[in-house]
Amino acid sequence: MQVKKSSTGKGMFATEPIPKESCIIEYIGRPATPAQQKANKGKYLFWTSETTMIDGNIPANKARFINHGCKPNCETDIKNKRVFIFAKRNIKAGEELFFDYGPEYFKMYFSGGRCKCPECL
C-alpha cells in the first residue's frame, strides 16, 4: 500500500493487484477516552463493539488514509474488537482504496452534505 495525494487530500493506493475478499490492512488505534466515546466526533474514531472504540489518529495507522467512497472497493469487518479492511472486489495496482464511512459520518463531516468521492464528483 502507498499513501499519496488523492482527489480529497491523501489517499491509500494499491501497489499491486489485490484479490477479492483479501484482508488488506488492519485499522489500528489507541483506546478512545470516555470523553471521545461520549462526543463521538473524531474523524478517526471507530467503534469496535457496542462499548469500545479506538482512536485511529496515530502515525502507525496507515488505514486512516483510506477515503470514503459511495461505490467502495473495500469493506470493514470487526472481529474480536479489531477492525480489518477487506477487498470487496478485485482491485488493480494503482487504484485508490475506498470504504463507505456510513451515513452518521457523512452527516457530521461532509461540508454542505455533499459527498466528494470520485463517484459523486
N, C-alpha and C positions, 0 to 999 in steps of 0.2 A: 504494500500500500504506500501511496505517496500523497502527502499533503501539499497542495499548491493552490494558486489563485483559481477561483471559480466565478460564476456569474453573480454570486451573492457574497463574495468575500473569499474565505478559504474553504476548500472542499477536500474530500478524500477521493483519490482515484486509484483504480486497479492498475497494477504494474504488470499483471499477467492475467490470462483468462481465469475466471472463477466459475466453476461448475455450479449449476442449480443445486440448492439445498446445502451447499458447503457453509461451514461456520467460518466467517471472515475474520471476526475480531470480537473481543470481549469489551464491553463498555464498563470501565472501572472508575472507582472514585472512593472518596473517604465517606464515612457515615455522615449523613446530614444531621445538623443540630436540631433539637426540638423547635427552635425558632424558625429554622428553614422549613421544617416539615409543616409547621402551622401556617406560615406565609405561603408556601408552595409557589414561589415566584421566581426562582433562579432558573436561568436559561439552560443550565446543565444538570438540573436535578432529575432524578429518575427513581420512581417508586419501584422497589424490588419485592414488596409484599404489601399487604394492607397496612402494616405498621412500620415498615422500614423503607428508607430512602437513601440514595447515595448522591453526593455532590461530585459530578464528573468534571468539574473545572480544575483539573490538576494536569501538570505537564505530561505525565505518563499516559494519560487517557487520549490516545490518538483518535479513538472512535468519536470524540466530541466534534470532529470536523466533518462527520457525515451529515449532510444537509437534508432538510425536509424536501420531499417530493410527493406531489399528488398522484403520480404514477410511479411508485417506488420500485427499485430493483432489489431492495433488501427489506428484511423484516426483523423485528426483535423477538426474542424468546427468553423468558425468565425461568431459570432453573435453580433451585436452592438459593434464592436471593441473589443470583448473579445474572447479569444481562448479557446476552450474546446476540450478535448480528449475523444473520444468515442470508444467503443469496436466494431471492425468490425465483430467479431465472438465471440462465447462463449470462455472465457478464463479460464483456470483451475487455482486453487490455486497453488502457487509456480512458475507459468510461468512468464518469463520476458516480459515486455511490450515494443513494438516497433511501431514506425510510420515512414513513408517514409519522409525523410527530403527534398527530391526533388533534381533535377539534379544540380541546382545552388550551393547548399550547398555541394553536393558531389564533384563537381569540385574544390571548394575552400578549403576544409578541409580534404579530404581523401588522405593521402600520397600515391604518386605513382598512383593515380587514381584507386586504388584497394579498394573495399569495404571490411570491416572486420566484417560484420554482420554474425550471425550463418549460414544463408542461403548460403553465399558466401565463407565461410572458408573451 
